[in-house]
């Protein structure tokens, strides 16, 4: 159980850290995040700024709580993460149902519109958070080496998750005009 906790802490800690950094690296990033919340249409206009600040504060709290070497703090971090992820799933699902095509601003700039893959990603992360919260109280002390390996694996998984939109872009088919241009360049170089 302790290995699960270590891996989940690494994964969720890095995901939420990447999210906070992506939204706060500059004034334009925060403004873009606020605009994306407004474009989703799931929050009344008067609450857009307070919700944006609350999301970032909650994400930062997850980072801090995951870093605290106290079981109660870690459990709280998992629970805050699960709450945020559940809210994200509900908001994204509502926006997708209405046909909103705003890009995901989860980790800063992106051109990938929110969609089912984002709901699935957040559902998996939420399951990890719930599993982590349940495992913390019953987890026995693990060997430090094993916990470190699990934590590093979690960090690696977190790095993959933070690059999720970029990875989706790699596997998305090119538009017909871009595909034709790429084929023409390939023919000329052959």
C-alpha positions in Angstrom: 0.0 0.0 0.0 2.8 2.4 0.8 4.2 2.0 -2.8 0.8 2.9 -4.1 0.8 6.0 -1.9 4.3 7.0 -3.0 3.5 6.5 -6.7 0.2 8.4 -6.4 1.8 11.2 -4.5 4.4 11.6 -7.2 1.9 11.4 -10.0 -0.7 13.8 -8.5 1.9 16.2 -7.0 3.6 16.7 -10.4 0.3 17.0 -12.3 -1.0 19.7 -10.0 2.4 21.4 -9.8 2.5 21.5 -13.6 -1.1 22.9 -13.6 -0.3 25.7 -11.2 2.9 26.7 -13.0 1.1 26.6 -16.4 -1.5 29.1 -15.1 0.8 31.4 -13.2 4.0 31.7 -15.3 2.8 35.1 -16.5 -0.1 37.5 -16.5 -1.2 36.3 -19.9 -1.4 32.7 -18.8 -3.7 33.6 -15.9 -5.8 35.7 -18.2 -6.0 32.9 -20.7 -7.1 30.5 -18.0 -9.8 32.9 -16.8 -11.0 33.3 -20.4 -11.2 29.6 -20.8 -13.3 29.2 -17.7 -15.6 32.0 -19.1 -15.8 30.2 -22.5 -16.8 26.9 -20.9 -20.0 28.6 -19.8 -20.4 26.5 -16.6 -19.7 29.3 -14.2 -21.8 32.5 -13.9 -19.7 35.4 -15.3 -19.5 37.1 -11.9 -17.8 34.0 -10.4 -15.3 33.4 -13.1 -12.4 35.2 -11.4 -13.1 33.8 -7.9 -13.4 30.3 -9.4 -10.1 30.7 -11.3 -8.4 31.8 -8.1 -10.0 29.0 -6.1 -8.9 26.4 -8.6 -5.3 27.6 -8.5 -5.3 27.7 -4.7 -6.7 24.2 -4.5 -4.2 22.9 -7.0 -1.4 24.6 -5.0 -2.8 23.1 -1.8 -2.6 19.6 -3.3 1.1 20.2 -4.1 1.9 21.3 -0.6 -0.1 18.5 1.0 1.5 15.9 -1.1 4.9 17.1 0.0 4.1 17.0 3.7 5.5 13.9 5.3 2.5 13.5 7.6 -0.2 10.9 6.8 -3.1 13.3 7.6 -1.7 15.9 5.3 -1.2 13.4 2.5 -4.7 12.1 3.0 -6.0 15.6 2.8 -4.0 16.2 -0.4 -5.6 13.2 -2.0 -9.1 14.3 -1.0 -8.6 17.8 -2.3 -7.3 16.4 -5.5 -10.3 14.1 -5.8 -12.7 17.0 -5.2 -11.0 19.2 -7.8 -10.9 16.4 -10.4 -14.5 15.6 -9.8 -15.4 19.3 -10.3 -13.2 19.3 -13.5 -15.0 16.2 -14.8 -18.4 17.8 -14.2 -17.4 21.1 -15.8 -15.8 19.6 -18.8 -18.7 17.1 -19.3 -21.3 20.0 -19.2 -19.2 22.1 -21.6 -18.8 19.2 -24.0 -22.5 18.5 -23.9 -23.2 22.1 -24.9 -20.7 21.9 -27.7 -18.1 24.2 -26.2 -14.8 23.9 -28.1 -12.5 26.0 -25.8 -9.0 24.6 -25.6 -7.8 22.9 -22.5 -5.8 25.3 -20.4 -5.0 22.7 -17.7 -1.3 23.1 -18.0 -1.0 26.5 -19.8 -1.3 27.2 -23.5 -2.9 24.6 -25.6 -4.9 24.4 -28.8 -6.5 21.0 -28.0 -10.2 21.5 -27.4 -11.6 20.0 -24.2 -13.3 16.6 -24.9 -13.8 13.1 -23.8 -10.1 12.3 -23.5 -9.9 15.1 -20.8 -12.8 13.6 -19.0 -11.2 10.1 -19.1 -7.8 11.5 -18.0 -9.4 13.3 -15.0 -11.4 10.2 -14.1 -8.3 8.1 -14.0 -6.5 10.8 -11.9 -9.5 11.0 -9.6 -9.4 7.2 -9.2 -5.7 7.4 -8.3 -6.5 10.1 -5.7 -9.3 8.1 -4.1 -7.1 5.0 -4.1 -4.3 7.0 -2.5 -6.6 8.4 0.2 -7.9 5.0 1.0 -4.4 3.5 1.1 -2.7 6.1 3.3 -4.3 5.1 6.6 -3.8 1.3 6.1 -0.4 1.5 4.4 2.4 -0.1 6.3 5.9 1.4 6.3 7.6 0.4 3.1 11.3 0.0 2.3 12.6 3.4 1.4 14.1 2.1 -1.9 10.8 0.7 -3.0 8.9 3.8 -2.1 11.5 5.9 -3.9 11.1 3.8 -7.1 7.3 4.0 -6.9 7.5 7.8 -6.3 9.8 8.2 -9.4 7.4 6.1 -11.4 4.6 8.4 -10.3 6.7 11.4 -11.3 7.3 9.9 -14.7 3.6 9.2 -15.1 2.9 12.8 -14.0 5.2 14.2 -16.7 3.3 12.2 -19.3 0.0 13.5 -18.0 1.1 17.1 -18.1 2.1 16.6 -21.8 -1.2 14.9 -22.5 -2.5 17.5 -25.0 0.8 17.6 -26.9 0.7 13.8 -27.1 -2.9 13.9 -28.4 -1.8 16.3 -31.1 0.9 13.9 -32.3 -1.7 11.2 -32.9 -4.3 13.4 -34.4 -4.6 13.1 -38.2 -3.3 16.1 -40.2 -5.9 18.2 -42.0 -6.1 17.3 -45.7 -4.3 20.5 -46.9 -1.4 19.9 -44.4 -1.2 16.2 -45.4 -1.0 17.1 -49.1 1.8 19.7 -48.4 3.7 17.1 -46.4 3.4 14.6 -49.2 4.5 17.1 -51.8 7.6 17.9 -49.8 8.4 14.2 -49.4 8.0 13.6 -53.1 10.3 16.6 -54.0 13.0 15.4 -51.6 13.0 11.8 -52.9 
